[in-house]
Amino acid sequence: MASNFVEELKWRGMLHDAMPGVEEHLLTGMQSSYVGIDPTADSLHIGHLVAVMMLRHFQLAGHKPFALIGGATGMIGDPSGKSAERNLLDEATLRHNQEAIKEQLSRFLDFSGDANNVAVLVNNYDWMKDFSFLDFIRDVGKHITVNYMMAKDSVKKRLSSESKEGMSFTEFTYQMVQGYDFLHLYQNHNCTLQMGGSDQWGNITTGTELIRRIGGGKGYALTCPLITKADGTKFGKTESGNVWLDAERTSPYKFYQYWLNTSDEDAEKYIKIFTFLSKEKIEALIAEHAEAPHMRVLQKCLAEEITVMVHSQEEFDNAIEASKILFGKSTSDDLKKLDEKTFLDVFDGVPQAEISRSNVEAGLDMIAALAAETGFLASNGEARRELKQNSISVNKEKVKEDYKITTADLINNKFVLLQKGKRNYFVLVVN
């Protein structure tokens, strides 16, 4: 007997709405469900994670998850929650994105086992590409009225928005295409449940309507809440954009820091949604955090769990080491272990100056490095005073006035880190 998937979502705060009968349907035995994933990039970002976690909980409860890559729908654009139409993608880009996304999903879902509930990846382009327009409007379109489609919130919001462009016919048909996906998976894979964010409710129920009218069967809908932050800013966004799962787009260090810097209120919510820790363990962590909030027990546990899951234990350990460079005792050797991207992420926002390589090869004296060549300190006189007071470091090592910066000091053959006191940093970029 499968465990109670709906109960699991409820206590984790991951259930927004469900059609009547979903819980009873899932308790009758192994069922199949799918979540649609937009393939407009070759990486998922953390905004996708709630739906992915739902699929994982679904598989852990003994059910069979389908991850649907929206190759066809990615060529159209979904109006839900959008104020403008999407860029459309070509097939080669979609296939590349699909493979990259599957690799990321495999960190959460079991695609390779021999159990009955092994996860399956499908792409709706595979069944939509041979559908002629005439076939689609004859075989599918006639079953759904325009009145039904116009009543959807996603359509009403776009039509009543300030956007001058309005809504294209292409976007208007999106719910029909997504609805047909559900019908196709129902007919070919006995898939009876579609899950997604709460903004997808209208599209999902169009699918259940097609299953009823064309398939003569019963489909179910279940949605999770859209994740928000307590301060009102958008979840998953930073000043530099989305927080991606791909280490090339968002370094593991920055990924770790995003979760570590969540507020107490958000951390209590996120640890239920973005980890697989048990209810008992989470309740114990919340109680421990309440006793000493300054220790940030929840944030540290959340950041560790999700960084290890998305990246690896090694990348998490590296992120911890990188964090210590700014806030703890570290050495020149620690700095030189950082790859270029992580180094730049750790010292993001720190002032920089470019120095010619020939200066460093000849040996750059400290007065020039601190003032004349860089402007880190206001004058040569200030540079001499700080050096005499033993408050200047090169790559975390204290130096005197007679020290010369050479190529041996270069981090990644490109950077030198200057420091005055504990918190005043400056980066030399050697070109």
C-alpha angles and dihedrals in degrees: 000000000000118000119248105278095178092053089051091054092046098057091043092055090242100122119090103159140346135184115251112273098027095117094047091046092054093048093059091076141287112347133178126237136173141206122201118227124200109232098199090121133035091241138051118235126211091266086072094052100086092061091044091051089051090055090050092050087048090055092044088054089060099262131123117253126206120197108203117203107208098225093150096036088046086063090057111036129233116248093204109120092348128120097193137033119267129244110258121234134221122236097254091055091047092052092049091049091048093056092047092049093048090055090054093045090053088069087066107026130051106235097161110049126104096235119120090244098055111147120255129206117211133175119213090212087073093066099028099051095075095043110108118217091242092051091050097050091044100044101032111011096060091062096064123058125222087236089059092049094046091054092065115109093227090058096041093050093051093046092050096042126107091252109126092204093063116197125314123228086243092061093041089060092051095095090053092053092046089046090053090052089060091048091049093050090045092052097040104031104021088244107170104172134057120193132190146127119314090256088065096061094103094049092046094050090051084061093051088051092053091048089053097044101037105018096040089223144101125267126182135214129210127174137190124217120265105253116244134181122239092237092055096249118127118275114240095020129111131175088272094050135254123011101237131199090223110094090215092059098038116016117230087244093057090042090054092046092052092061094038091057097053118123121256090252093051094043090056089053098040097050089064094047104038103039135055094223115138124258090249093051093048093048089051091050092049090051091048091049092051090056093055113010092172089068089063092214093164095050093047093049093045093048092048096047096049097039092052091046096049098035118008143273089266093053090048091052089049090050090053091051091048090051091054091057091071099034108024144039111294137157140225088261090056090053093049091055091065118100115230096259094050091045090054091045093051091050096037109151094016111132115259139196130191119235126188116248091231090063091055094043088055091046119265113230118228098243090057091044093052102038125352098048100031115020091226088134123031099241146001088252092057090047091054092047094050092047091050089050090054092237099125124093132184111206090345093307120113113242138190130222093268093059117114124204111229138170087274087071095056118118110212085355087284117063140061121189117216121191136188113196118327105314109021108100134177129180125214112206110203116208 
